[in-house]
């Protein structure tokens, strides 16, 4: 019973903090409450789970917990109440969910990681196909039916199938990986496309450097498969109308030149605006003062107070300074370092999570890291500390030796 409670907790950390689980409704009231509540869960878990955390997470728990206490004391001193703005506090402690997820994964027992990838695909099938959202999509950034954090989930099954192909050389796995990547491209979130490409490159590099594939790297087969896929897909691309195809390619080109893209140029302008304010408070950021100033560049969700900044790095620097950003990066880089130490023989889970977590560093340039990302960081630490299972073989015995071995000793 206890194991299933921890598995449910792990499910909530990995999937309960995204619109995917709520029919794709990003404004669902339960989603907002659960996401906000998870910040408190993460903070409490720093204390409750402290002695069961690995050494690195124990070290990182201190600045997160002390930082949260200081934010409470600052609120009491400046505004006469301990929680003047839960918005400011929760965004600082979201990263603590990495520790919570690690502890839940440790208590849940072994979980087949492929289930996570398949669950992502099932949720997308329900939201996009069964609920009919994809039918309103017209291959333009204005008609997209998913948010970027939702689309980021697809990187998990994309990498899982890719790793399976590298290990087993089955074309069905490569086809599945390419199908998921095609879906990522069609959804038209350029930050997610960039993340998937970088993550795939990282995973491929790890496979080439390590001994994780007993059959070697399938260079020739992969090259030939790509030639066939491109040859077959070219006529399909020609079936699109010129107007839709041009609009789609214009959006894709925004990856390389955000200045020429409407949404990309706005994010760049926003980042430049807030980065200009960082030197005034470089160490600890603007915190409650930044919250009181509101969204200087205007945002419909916060017309009076609060600041929604697209970039994870700009957001942390502006609100919590170099200290806040350092805590985030150290958690991510420390987890990646833990996984990388197993470089002689990576498991499938380690490869997928390493690629996803590393890809998140690219995603964070344009968007804030989704809260569930920290859950996968904690999963990365859990699997990073696991050693691959050894294969034991029983030596063959001759018939007479076998009979002698079965006889009881005198």
Secondary structure as UniProt FT lines:
FT   HELIX           2..14
FT   TURN            15..17
FT   HELIX           19..22
FT   TURN            23..24
FT   TURN            26..27
FT   HELIX           29..48
FT   HELIX           50..52
FT   HELIX           55..79
FT   TURN            82..83
FT   HELIX           86..93
FT   HELIX           94..96
FT   HELIX           97..108
FT   HELIX           114..124
FT   HELIX           125..130
FT   HELIX           133..136
FT   TURN            141..142
FT   HELIX           148..152
FT   HELIX           154..168
FT   HELIX           171..187
FT   HELIX           190..209
FT   TURN            214..215
FT   HELIX           219..237
FT   TURN            238..239
FT   HELIX           242..253
FT   TURN            254..256
FT   HELIX           258..260
FT   HELIX           262..278
FT   HELIX           279..281
FT   TURN            282..284
FT   HELIX           287..293
FT   TURN            296..297
FT   TURN            300..301
FT   HELIX           312..340
FT   TURN            341..344
FT   HELIX           348..366
FT   HELIX           371..384
FT   HELIX           399..406
//
